[in-house]
Amino acid sequence: MYNPESPLAPTRVRVGLVGTGNAAKLRAEALLHDQRSHLVAVAGYKPEKTQTFAQNYQLEVVDTWQQLVERADLDLVVISTVNSDHSAIARAALTQGKHVVVEYPLAFDVVEAEALIALAKAQNKLLHVEHIELLGGLHQAVKQNLAKVGEIFYVRYSTVNPQNPAPRKWTYNHQLFGFPLMGALSRLHRLTDLFGKVFTVNCHQRYWEREPEYYQTSFCIAQLSFTSGLLAQVVYGKGETLWQSERKFEVHGENGGLIFDGDTGFFIQGGETTPIEIGTRRGSFAKDTSMVLDHIFDGTPLYVTPEESLYTLKVAEAAKRAAESGLTIFVKDI
């Protein structure tokens, strides 16, 4: 097991970053603002973009992530790149004796994710799978008010993002983004964190596409039956043939309901509606990064474990199998 009480470096953790997108920018800013970390180098896929990124943050450019993870002057590798490469980079970094922070999902394959968690333990290295949805204002507001509704019987979580035209980027690529509820694992992880174990999953998934690799629209509906008896519906869509944006989270219980619609929240009971304050989503990457450094230097427990992320990946795998087969899938069989 990784022992956070063993000091990783006398004063600062030396960090290598893989990725140059928005998540990588937020990571870089968080690391540069924390005196406990020293951001050394970055590797990206597009040379010009990587050079600009490196200049903005005064970093050394490394040609490939393979070269970056082999560097002896790095203690920690932060993976903020396309989903399909997460597992390979994490495996290489752990094998080279580096600590790893990776944006979800850890892997597309449950068996591979299990192997990476085992490898981190064998190497006595930190493996942290980021789930910043747990740190944001919505999730905290739900947790703070959940007891008010009594026994919960139905939850609906919908995020629909119309984009016309759809961008021709990796988040609209089958291979790079992965099955929608794996690539957007947070849609399921918010539920497993709040409501526990899932019994069965049904799912329907549809793409609209004009070429094999990139699609213009993805639309997915999953129904989760929890062991508690709770029924949850997850709707996730993005792209051109969607016409109304939606970001809504509903919790229905025997004593009342919680309705979060965009940045507004309400508790409804007996015909009365009480506003709920929702904190901001901003600063979540910085908070996550600070917690990682707290853990490395002080042994402070992290807010999520890789095993918890792995469990949600199993639920996502069940959703994928359900969508492919049209059958109800039992999560315990994954």
Secondary structure, 3 states (H helix, E strand, C coil): CCCCCCCCCCCCEEEEEECCCHHHHHHHHHHHCCCCEEEEEEECCCHHHHHHHHHHHCCEECCCHHHHHCCCCCCEEEECCCHHHHHHHHHHHHHCCCEEEEECCCCCCHHHHHHHHHHHHHHCCCEEEECHHHCCHHHHHHHHHHHHHCCEEEEEEEEEEECCCCCCCHHHEHHHHCCHHHHCCHHHHHHHHHHCCEEEEEEEEEEECCCCCECCEEEEEEEEEECCCCEEEEEEEEECCCCCCEEEEEEEECCEEEEEECCEEEEEECCEEEEECCCCCCCHHHHHHHHHHHHHHHCCCCCCCHHHHHHHHHHHHHHHHHHHHCCCEEHHHC
